[in-house]
C-alpha cells in the first residue's frame, strides 16, 4: 500500500530572535570598513526536527524553541561580540549559537542562521556547511510574449526585482573568512549595470524573461566565476519568486493570514490557552519541470487563483474553530496548520511540496514532502 501524504511529511519547527551588538573583523584586509568597530541589528534563526514530547505540551514547540534561542543569544545582546569570538563573522556566530543550543539540549538541529543585515547572512546546515547569501535589487521593465492574449503580464510593465545569490562554502578555521560579502558584490556589479533601468526583453537570452528564465540566465553568468554558487533566487515581487540550482526550478508564493487561534493542549493558565491571533506569513513552495514554451513552472496567477478557496477558509477566521471532520486536525499550532494546508493545497496544486507558516518573523513551522538538506532562504 502506498504511504499516505501524512506519513511522508517532514516537519521542522523554527524560531527567530534578534540581538543588538558591536563587532570588528580582524581577519579582513587592512583598510576594510568592517575591521573598524561597528554594529548591527542581528537576527538569528534555528530550525529543528523536534521529537514528540520535547515541548511542555503539544503545540508549544515554537514558543519553547524561541525561548531557548533567545537564551542562547542573550550573551550577545548589547555586547561586543569580539569578547566571545575573535572573528565574529556571521558564519562563526552561527557555529557559536549552534553549540549553545546543543548545550541547552535542543535536538534535531537542521539549520542555524545569522543575518547581520536584511540583505546578507549565513545559514549553517545540519552537516556544518555554511551557505552564504547576499540580496541585490534592480529596477526593470519586461513583458511575457508567450502568455495568452489578455493576460496582464503580456503588457509592458515593470518590477523592483530582487535577487539572492547563495554560495555553499565551509570555514576551514574560525579565523578564516569563507567568502567575504564584498566578493559577491564585485561579481554582482556588472550584472546590476546590465539589468538595472533596462527592458529585460532587449537583453540577449531574456526574450521571455519569466522569473525562472531570469534565474537560469543569472546562474549561467555567475557560476563560472563563483564555483560555490548553489542557488539563485529571483523575487519578481515581494510575494513571489523562483529558485534555480542549475538543475531544478522551484517557485514560491507568499500570502498573509490574519487569523485567531488558541492552543487546545495548553494548560488553562498558559497564555497560549486563551484566544489570541497573528498575521501569519504563509509560503507555498512548488516544484516542477519548466514549461519550455511558457518559460515558467506554474503561472503565479494560477497558484493564487487555485489556492484562493483555501485561503478564504483561513483568513480572518478563528482557526481553532475550523472543521473537525475526517482528516482535519483539532489544534491550531503552526505545524498542524501547515500540514493541513499542504494536504489541501496539493488537491488543487499538485506541484506544492512544502508549506512554511510563520506566526512571527522566523518563528513557525515548515512542512515538506521533499528533502530538508537545502532550506533555501526566501
C-alpha positions in Angstrom: 0.0 0.0 0.0 1.3 3.4 -0.9 2.2 5.6 2.1 -0.3 8.4 2.8 0.8 12.1 2.5 0.7 12.4 6.3 3.2 9.5 6.6 5.6 11.2 4.2 5.6 14.6 5.8 8.7 16.1 7.4 8.2 18.8 9.9 10.6 21.4 11.1 9.9 23.9 13.9 11.5 27.3 13.5 12.3 30.1 15.9 13.8 33.6 15.5 15.4 36.0 17.9 17.2 39.4 17.4 20.2 40.9 19.2 22.0 44.3 19.0 25.8 44.1 19.1 29.1 45.7 18.1 32.0 43.9 16.5 35.1 44.2 14.3 36.5 41.6 12.0 40.3 41.3 12.3 40.5 38.7 9.6 39.6 41.2 6.9 42.3 43.1 4.9 43.8 46.3 6.3 41.5 49.2 5.4 38.3 47.2 5.1 35.4 49.1 6.7 34.4 46.0 8.8 37.8 46.0 10.6 36.6 49.1 12.3 34.4 48.9 15.4 30.8 48.9 14.1 27.4 47.4 14.9 24.4 45.5 13.6 20.9 44.6 14.4 21.3 40.9 14.1 18.7 38.2 13.5 19.2 34.6 14.4 17.0 31.6 13.4 17.0 27.9 14.3 15.1 25.1 12.5 14.8 21.8 14.2 13.2 18.4 13.7 11.8 18.1 17.2 10.7 14.8 18.7 7.3 14.3 20.0 7.1 15.2 23.7 10.0 17.6 23.7 8.0 20.7 24.5 5.9 21.1 27.7 2.7 20.4 25.7 1.8 19.7 22.1 1.8 22.9 20.2 4.4 24.6 22.4 7.3 23.7 20.2 7.7 27.1 18.6 7.5 29.1 21.8 9.8 26.7 23.7 12.4 26.8 20.9 12.1 30.6 20.7 12.9 30.8 24.5 15.9 28.5 24.0 17.2 30.6 21.1 16.7 33.8 23.0 18.7 32.4 25.9 21.5 31.4 23.5 21.6 34.9 22.1 21.4 36.7 25.4 25.2 36.9 26.0 25.5 38.6 22.6 22.8 41.2 23.1 24.1 44.8 23.6 27.6 43.4 23.8 31.0 43.4 22.0 31.0 40.2 20.0 34.8 40.0 20.0 34.6 39.2 23.7 33.0 35.9 22.7 34.7 35.3 19.3 38.0 36.5 17.8 36.4 37.0 14.4 32.6 37.3 14.8 31.6 36.8 11.2 28.0 35.6 10.5 29.5 32.1 9.9 31.3 32.0 13.2 28.3 33.4 15.1 26.1 30.7 13.6 28.5 28.0 14.8 28.8 29.5 18.2 25.0 29.6 18.6 24.7 26.1 17.4 26.9 24.9 20.2 24.9 27.0 22.7 21.7 25.4 21.5 23.2 21.9 21.7 24.3 22.7 25.3 20.6 23.5 26.0 19.6 20.1 24.8 17.9 21.3 21.7 17.6 18.2 19.5 17.4 17.8 15.7 19.1 21.0 14.7 18.8 21.2 10.9 19.8 24.9 10.4 21.1 27.7 12.4 21.2 31.1 10.7 22.6 34.5 11.5 21.8 37.6 9.4 23.8 40.7 10.2 21.7 42.8 7.8 18.4 42.4 6.0 20.3 41.7 2.8 23.1 39.3 3.9 23.6 36.3 6.1 24.7 32.7 6.6 22.7 29.5 7.0 24.6 26.7 8.7 23.1 23.3 7.7 23.0 20.0 9.7 26.3 18.9 8.2 28.0 22.1 9.3 28.3 23.6 5.8 27.9 27.4 5.6 25.5 28.8 3.0 26.4 32.4 2.5 23.8 34.6 0.8 23.5 38.2 -0.3 20.5 40.1 -1.6 20.6 42.6 -4.6 17.9 44.8 -6.2 17.4 46.3 -9.6 14.6 48.1 -11.4 13.5 46.8 -14.8 10.7 46.6 -17.3 9.6 43.4 -19.1 6.7 41.7 -20.7 6.0 38.0 -21.3 5.4 37.3 -25.0 4.2 33.8 -24.6 1.2 34.4 -22.4 -2.4 34.2 -23.8 -4.0 37.3 -25.2 -5.4 39.5 -22.4 -3.0 38.2 -19.7 -1.8 41.2 -17.7 1.8 40.0 -18.0 1.7 40.3 -21.8 1.6 44.1 -21.4 4.8 46.1 -20.9 5.2 46.6 -17.2 7.9 46.7 -14.5 9.1 45.4 -11.2 11.5 46.2 -8.5 13.3 42.9 -8.8 15.4 41.3 -6.0 18.0 38.6 -6.4 19.6 36.4 -3.7 22.9 34.8 -4.6 23.6 31.7 -2.5 27.0 30.1 -2.1 27.7 26.8 -0.3 31.0 27.1 1.4 32.7 26.0 4.7 35.0 27.6 7.1 38.4 26.0 7.3 39.0 27.6 10.7 37.4 30.2 12.9 39.9 32.9 12.0 39.3 32.5 8.2 36.7 34.0 6.0 34.9 31.5 3.8 33.5 34.2 1.5 33.5 37.9 2.1 30.3 39.6 1.1 32.4 42.1 -0.9 33.4 39.3 -3.2 29.8 38.7 -4.0 29.3 42.4 -4.5 32.1 42.6 -7.0 30.6 39.7 -9.0 27.2 41.2 -9.0 28.2 44.7 -10.0 28.5 44.1 -13.8 25.1 42.3 -13.8 23.5 45.1 -12.0 24.8 47.5 -14.6 23.4 45.3 -17.3 19.9 44.8 -15.7 19.1 48.0 -13.9 16.8 50.5 -15.6 16.5 48.3 -18.6 13.8 46.4 -20.5 14.8 42.8 -19.9 13.4 41.6 -23.2 16.1 43.6 -25.0 18.9 41.7 -23.3 20.3 38.7 -25.1 18.9 35.5 -23.6 16.0 37.2 -21.9 13.4 37.4 -24.8 10.9 35.7 -22.5 12.0 37.0 -19.0 10.0 35.0 -16.5 11.4 34.6 -13.0 12.6 31.1 -13.9 14.3 32.2 -17.1 15.9 35.1 -15.3 17.2 32.8 -12.5 18.7 30.4 -15.1 20.3 33.3 -17.0 21.9 34.6 -13.8 23.1 31.1 -12.9 24.9 30.8 -16.3 26.5 34.2 -15.9 27.7 33.7 -12.3 28.6 30.0 -11.9 31.8 30.2 -13.9 33.1 33.0 -11.7 31.6 31.5 -8.5 32.0 27.7 -8.3 30.5 27.7 -4.8 27.2 29.1 -6.3 24.4 26.9 -5.0 21.1 28.7 -5.7 19.8 31.8 -7.4 16.6 33.3 -6.0 14.6 35.9 -8.0 11.9 37.9 -6.4 9.6 39.2 -9.1 7.5 40.9 -6.4 7.7 40.9 -2.7 5.3 37.9 -2.6 6.5 35.5 -5.3 9.7 34.3 -7.0 11.7 31.4 -8.3 14.8 29.5 -7.2 17.3 27.6 -9.5 20.2 25.5 -8.6 21.5 24.6 -12.0 19.1 21.6 -12.3 15.8 22.2 -10.5 13.4 25.1 -10.6 11.3 25.9 -7.6 8.8 28.8 -7.2 7.1 30.2 -4.2 4.0 32.3 -3.4 3.6 34.2 -0.2 0.3 35.3 1.4 -0.7 36.7 4.8 -3.4 35.3 7.0 -5.0 37.5 9.8 -6.4 34.8 11.9 -7.4 34.0 15.5 -6.0 30.8 17.3 -5.9 29.1 20.7 -3.9 26.0 21.6 -6.1 23.3 22.9 -3.3 21.4 24.7 -2.0 24.4 26.6 -2.7 24.4 30.4 -5.5 26.7 31.3 -3.2 29.2 33.0 -0.8 29.4 29.9 -1.2 32.5 27.6 -1.4 30.2 24.6 -4.6 28.6 26.0 -6.5 31.9 25.5 -7.8 33.2 22.2 -5.1 35.2 20.5 -4.0 35.9 16.9 -1.3 36.5 14.4 -0.7 38.0 11.0 0.7 34.7 9.7 3.2 34.6 6.8 2.3 31.6 4.6 4.6 30.5 1.8 3.6 27.8 -0.7 6.6 26.2 -2.4 6.2 24.4 -5.7 8.5 22.3 -7.8 8.0 21.0 -11.3 9.5 20.9 -14.8 9.9 24.1 -16.7 7.4 24.6 -19.5 9.7 25.2 -22.4 7.1 27.3 -24.3 5.8 29.5 -21.4 9.1 29.6 -19.6 7.6 29.0 -16.2 6.9 26.2 -13.8 3.4 27.4 -12.9 1.8 30.8 -13.5 1.9 32.7 -10.2 -1.6 33.9 -11.1 -2.8 30.3 -11.4 -1.3 29.5 -8.0 -3.2 32.3 -6.3 -6.5 31.6 -8.1 -6.4 27.8 -7.3 -5.4 28.3 -3.7 -7.9 31.2 -3.1 -10.8 29.0 -1.8 -8.4 27.5 0.8 -7.1 31.0 1.7 -10.6 32.3 2.2 -11.4 29.5 4.7 -8.3 30.5 6.8 -8.0 34.3 6.5 -10.0 36.4 9.1 -11.3 33.3 10.8 -10.9 31.6 14.2 -8.7 28.7 13.2 -9.3 26.8 16.4 -12.9 26.5 15.4 -12.4 25.2 11.9 -14.0 21.9 10.9 -13.0 18.7 12.8 -14.3 16.2 10.2 -12.2 13.3 8.8 -8.6 14.3 8.3 -8.9 17.6 10.0 -6.6 18.3 12.9 -8.1 19.7 16.1 -5.3 22.1 17.1 -4.2 25.4 15.6 -0.4 25.4 16.1 1.8 26.2 13.1 2.9 22.7 12.4 -0.6 21.3 12.4 -2.0 24.1 10.3 0.9 23.9 7.8 0.4 20.1 7.4 -3.4 20.7 6.8 -2.7 23.5 4.3 -0.2 21.3 2.4 -2.7 18.4 2.2 -5.5 20.7 0.9 -3.2 22.7 -1.4 -2.0 19.5 -3.2 -5.5 18.7 -4.1 -5.7 21.8 -6.4 -1.9 22.4 -6.9 -0.1 19.0 -7.1 3.2 20.8 -7.6 3.1 22.1 -4.0 5.6 20.1 -1.9 6.3 22.4 1.0 4.4 24.9 3.2 6.0 27.4 5.6 3.8 29.1 8.2 5.3 31.7 10.5 3.4 33.4 13.3 6.1 36.0 13.8 9.4 36.6 12.0 11.3 33.4 11.8 9.0 31.6 14.2 6.7 28.9 12.9 6.9 25.6 11.1 7.9 24.1 7.8 6.2 21.0 6.5 7.6 19.3 3.4 7.4 16.3 1.2 10.9 16.9 0.0 14.4 17.0 1.2 15.3 19.3 4.1 19.0 19.4 3.4 18.7 22.6 1.4 16.4 25.0 3.2 16.6 27.9 0.8 16.1 31.3 2.4 13.4 33.4 0.8 
